[in-house]
């Protein structure tokens, strides 16, 4: 086995997020890879948690997913094709995903060394909690000998383009392991998947504690000299709805061309000193001229990269935002007074129609969460019967 990690310190910025929807994660990686491509900029270490998703690597086919698409839809699992190496794998809540976006030019042109360093950081993290993990020849990632046989604790899958790396590792703290049985994980039919929870039971560390340990070992093994990074801005999404004559209706507003021209419900940035609820109420009044009868959190927050093409003052480094989602019920006869600075028109839609109009993963997830809460039907064909 060759050298592990890199011996010479290199500047890097750490960006830790909670939930990131997978499509947003792909856009995040693309933006950061373009950022580090210019010489002299720090590498990027991104740590996050994804929604439930199966990702197909370059060597995977749809046959590696063992259940039907309708079954996946019903269980809230999406599917994405990617440009990373490997076969099919699963990401979901309870799993730490790390994207090392590194520029390997300038004497570090050794992707094998990076892979071994990523594996070593996971091995050391497992050891911190009393779990003995190791490499398995011919299979990237880290493995544990259990009473059930050899099981994978952490996966590795990278993409390399002109010595810029994307994708990375997935370390299982406490994901929903039955999801792995719906695929042929990493192409292995004779080996299982484990987690710190399945190995340690009640002694399993918290997600944040495990992430702290993994972060420390990654910085040690990859010789990352962490530099300051701008904190994400904060926003709210206030999914606004009313009880119409034929059922629930969602307020959808079309943004002006300068603001991206997509359909959304009420959203807005948190001002200094504001609480999230105060921001929701202010934005409801500014954007739609209405006050809610009821405003409640949806227990959903997610982070994403902000496209500089839709902001007035682009930052010198990529900008990120964390949005917290609420739902706001308004009176059935509430009159919308549109703020034309941001939106050009509006309409009240059945939930299924609103879902089709929505562009971004976070808005769709908020509507699905509200539909579950209220027992609404989101299937358009079923709702038209």
N, C-alpha and C positions, 0 to 999 in steps of 0.2 A: 504494500500500500504506500502511496506517495505521501508527501508532506501534508499536514492538516492545517487548514486555515492560511492566513497570511501573516508574515512576521513584521511587516512595516506598517505602523499606524497610518490610517487614512481618514480625513474628515468625513463625517456622515451626519445626517439629520435623522432623528427618530420621530416617527409619526404613529401614535397609538390611537386607534379608534375602537369604538364598540362595534355595533352592527354596520356592515357595509353590504348592500345588495350586490350580487355577483357582477351584473352588468356595469354597475357603478365602479366596482373594483377593477374591471378591465380598462375603463376610461381613466381611472386613477393611475394605473400602471403605465398606460401610454403617455400620459402627460409627464409623469416623473422620468420615464426613459428618455423623452425628448429633452428634459431639463438637464439630466446628468450627461447627455451626449456632448455638450459643450465643455471643453476642457476647463479644469480649475473649479468646477462645481462639486459640492459634496455628494457622496453616495446617499441613497435613501433607504432606510430600513422601516418598512411599514408593517405594523402588527394590528390584526383585526379579527373579527368574527363574521362569518358569512351567514346568509340565510341558507335554508336547505336546498342543495343543488348537486346534481351530478355533472361533472365536467369531463369531456372527452378529449384526451390527448391525441397526438398525431397518429398513434398506433391503435387507437380505439375505433370501434364501430358501434352502431346502435344495438347490435346483437349482444353487446356486453351489458346492456341494461335488460334485466330479466322480467320486467313488469311492463304493462301496457301504458301508453301515454295518458289515457283517461284516468288510470289508477294513480299515476304520479300527480296529475292535476288535482284529483280529489284529496290527495294527502299533502298538497302544498310543496311539492318538490319540482323544481325546474331543471332544465337540461341546457347546457351550453357547450358548444364546440370551441376548443382553444388551440393555440399554436405551441403549447408546451410539449415536452416529450412525455412518453408513457401512454398508458391505456386510460381506463375510466376510473375516477375516484369520486369520493363524496366529501362535500364540505357542509357544515351546519353548525348550529348553536352548540356551544360546549367544546369546540375545536379551535385551537389557536392557529391562525393562518399568518404566515410571515412572507412578505415579498421583499427580498433584498434587490433593490434596483441599483446595480453597480456598474460602473465603467471600469472594465478590466484592462484598458490600455495602459501603456506606460510601465511595462514590466510585470503586470499581473495577468498576462494572457494564459490562464490555466483554470479552465472551468472545473476540471476534476478536483482541483485543490479547494475551490469554493464548495463543491458538493460535499466533500469530506468534512469541511468545516461546519456546514449546516448540520450534517449528521452528528458530528461530535457535540455540537451545542445541545441537540436533543438528547443524546446519550447522557451528558452531564446533568441535564435538567431532570431526567428520570432518576438518576442516581441520587440527586438531592432528596428524593422522597422514598428512597430505599428500593427502587426498581432497577434491576440489572437488564439493560438493553444493549444490543450489539448490532453490527452490520451482518448482512447475509449475502454471500458472494452471488453476484449476478442479479441482485434485486436492490436498487437504491432505497434508502429509508432506514429505519431502525426497527429491530425485531426483539421479541421477548419469548423465551421458552416458558410455556404454561402447561398446565395439566391437560389442556386440549390440543397441545402441539404448538408449533411456531405461529406467533401472531404479530401483526404489524402494529406498532405504537405510533410511528411517525412516518409520513411520506415525503418524498422529494420529487419535484418535477420542474425543470427549468427550461426557459427559452433563451437562446443567445442570438443576437443580431448585431453584427459589427462590434462585438465585444461588449455590448450592453445586455445585462441580464434582466429578465422579467420572470414572473411566477416565482415559485419558491417551495416552502414546506408547509405541512399541516401536522400539528401535534395534538393527539387526542387526550383531552382532559376528561370531559364528560359528555361526549356527543351521544346521540340516540343510535346505538350500535345496530339495531335491527335494520336501519336503512342500508347498511353495507351488504345485507343479504339480498338486496334487490338488484345488485350488480355483480360482475366478476371483478372484484377490487384489484386494480393494478395488474390484471391478467392472471391472477393466481386462483385456481379452483381448489387447491389442496391446503391452503393456509388461511388462517382467520385474521380478524382485526380485534385489537384490544384497546383499552383506555386506562388512564390512571384510576378512574372510578371502578372499572371491572377488576383491576388488579388489587386495589387498596381498600375498596369499600368505603366505610365512613372515614377512613384516614386520608381520603383523597383531598388534596389541597383545593382551595377556591380557584376559580378561573384566573382572577387577578394575581393571586400569589404565584401560580404556575407561570403566568406571563412575565412577572417580574424576574423569576429565575431564568427563564428562557432568554429574555432580553439581556441579562447580565452575561450569560454564557456566549451569546452571539457576538456581543461587543468584544469579549475577550478573545474568542477564537478567530474572528475576522479582523481583529485589530482595528476596530472602529473608534475613532476619536469623535465623540458626539458634540455637535455644534448646536446652538440655539435654532429653533424652528418656530415659525409663527403659529400660534394656536388657531384652531378652526374658529370661524365666525359661528354665530348661532342664529337659528331661525325657527319659526313655528309653521306648521301646516294645520289650518283649522278647516277640516272637511265639513262644509256647511250644507245642511239638509233641512227639509221640511216634510211634513206629512201631507201629501197632496190628495186629491179626490180619488185617484186610482192607486195610491200607494206612496211609498217614500220617493222623494225627488232630491237630487243632488244639484247644488249650484255649481255650474261650470262657467268660467270666464275665459275669453280668448285674449291673450296678452298682445299688446301692441308690438309691431315689428321690431322696434328698438329693444324690446324686452324678450325677444325670442319667438313670439307668435306661436305659442302652444296653449292648449286648454288646461286649466287647472282650477281648483277651488281656491279658497283664500289662503295666502301664504304671506310671510313677512319677516323682516329681520328684527332681532331683539336689540332694542336700544340700551345703552349703558344704564344700569340701575333698574331696569325693568324686570319684573317676573315674567315667566312664560305666559301665564294666564292674562296678565295685563297686556302683553303684546298681542295675544289673540283678539282680545276685545278691541284694542285700538285698530288693528288691521281690518277687522270686520266692519268697523265704522268707516275707515278711510277708503277701503276698496269697494264695499258694497252698500254702505250707509245703513246697516242693520245691526241690532243688538241681539244676542242670543237669549233664548229662554233657558237654555241649558248648555253648559260648556264642560266637557269632561275629557280627561286624558285617555289616549288609546294604548298607553303602555308600549309605545313604539318610538324609538329614536334611531336615526341612521345618519351616516356621514357620506359625503361625496365630494368630488373635485368640481370646482366652479370654473366653467369655460370662460376664459378672459374675453371672448367675443361678446358676452352679454353683460359685462360689468363696465361701469363708467371709468373706473380708475384701476387698471390692471396692476397687480403686484409684481415685484421683481422675481418672486419665486411662486410656484404653483399655490393657488388658494384652495382651501377646503372649508366645508361648512357642515355643521351638525344640526339636523332638523328634528324637532320633537313634535309628535303628531297629536292632535286633539280632534274631537268632533263637536260641532256646534249646531244644536237644533234651534231653528227659528220658527216664528209663527207662520201658519199656513198662508196668511194674508200679508206677510211681510213684504214691503215694497223695496226692491233693489234700486239703489241710487249709485250707479257705476262711477268709480273714479277713472276718468278717461285718460289720465296721465299714464296709467299702466295697462288698461284693458280697453278693447274696442267694442265688445259686445258680450252678452251673457245668455245663458239658457238654463232652464231647469230640466234635468234628465232623470230617467229611471236609472237605478244603480247599474244595470247591465250596459246601458248606453254610455253612462259616465265612464265606466271602466274602459270601454273601447276608445273614448276620446283621450284618456290620460296618456301622457307620454312617458313619465318617469316611474321607476320601480317603487320609490317610496310612496308616491300618491296611490298607486295601485294596491300596495300592501296595506295602506291605511284604510282604503275602501273595503278590502277583503276583511280586515279586522273588524270594521264596523258592521259588515254584513253578518259575520259570525255572531257578533254581540246582539244584533237585532233580528237574526234569523231571516235575513233577506235572501232572495234568489238572485244570483249574479249571472246565471246562464241565460243568455239573451233569448234563445229559442224557447226555453222553459217559461221565461217570464212573459212571452207573447201568447202563450196558449190560453 
